[in-house]
């Protein structure tokens, strides 16, 4: 597979100004896939300049035409779905069965959704005093900077890029230095379907260099970031120079609550997907399993064997259900939390180590891990971001709600119950941007995605995303010649 590895600026693939590169590694065995150009400050300046030059014409392009290009891109991505899925698997370690069934189709669907929305995002007329017409316009912001994480790089490229382009903005996107390849391939497809030069610029680079400078840049009107809460706080500080708009999708510590009236088989299978899909490398992962005491033993009697049976292996093999973590550094971080759990008196019920298989020894693998934990434990409070789930029990509803709301995060959470009143009460009272009832980790391009508290602010997807990438302009018109255009003097 020929993999593009240079920066995409002004419609051309170019090396970094200083020649800097970083190898992109296959996390299955840490073999190199490509040496990828790493953007520095000069490259970010060039990308912002290209986007600023393209913005006047792109923002005045008919919304239907912007939508047509997004729809063409969606079609082209569907034609290359297998290639994109395999590329994402090689670069991230996400199993091919998932990139085929979820990542690639969801990415195309997101571009298709916002392609259809481009000419349907309306302003409004506001009822004001007689004699005046007051209408609201939604205008693009200008050049937006976007920072994409390493866990779902292909999908998040569409989540960020599609609404920004549909609304008439130009984009400078920085993929994570660990997983830039699928974003660069999207740039190639965009050029093929006819996106104008400079409208989209893709600049892989180190977060502390390219990401920081993009957040600081005075020519950028907005920065949209997905990543850790600690980095999100630095993004806010960096953005203050020109008071740019900021959108943050940060960490999570999802509470997944199972009540004693739940459909146990559905809850067991759904809870396994909630934490072990993509090796637990998801901000919305159901990483805190809260079990009602009366069914806790019965649940674990089914959940632990299911987790133990998950097929770990080379993610490019179709039978693999769980692949490696995306980097050696992150694998070691996840394993460090096993030591933390033991030091805190937690009981490791399953896993907690790399698999004992020679063919996986060079990769970044961690077994599915289940740990009993108390609400005050670090492993209960802190985001591990791996195939690592804590188990805590509760007796009654109020205790479950307090446990669910007992961390600084508020991104996603779920519950399993047959009680409709309980379900709606928890949906209302859980401090979470998203709540799933008798399911987990459902997403759709039409449904807003985002959190509260230390999980950030702003929303991806849906009409909310279009609002995030536009600004409101209020226009007043005097339509009654008898009404003076000023406040009359009082004699």
Secondary structure, DSSP 8 states (H G I E B T S, - for coil): -----SEEETTEEE--TT--EEEEEETTTTEEEEEEE---HHHHHHHHHHHHHHHHHHHHS-HHHHHHHHHHHHHHHHHTHHHHHHHHHHHH---HHHIIIIIHHHHHHHHHHHHHHTTT---EEE--STTEEEEEEEEE-SEEEEE--SSSHHHHHHHHHHHHHHTT-EEEEE--TTS-HHHHHHHHHHHHHT--TTSEEE----IIIIIHHHHH-TT-SEEEEES-HHHHHHHHHHGGGTT-EEEEE-----EEEE-TTS-HHHHHHHHHHHHHGGGG--TT---EEEEEHHHHHHHHHHHHHHHHH--BS-TTSTT-SB---S-HHHHHHHHHHHHHHHHTT-EEEE--S--S-GGGTTS-----EEEE--TTSHHHHS---SSEEEEEEESSHHHHHHHHT-SSEESEEEEE-S-HHHHHHHHHHS--SEEEESS-S---TTS-B--EETTEES-BSHHHHHHHTEEEEEEEEE--TTS-SS-----
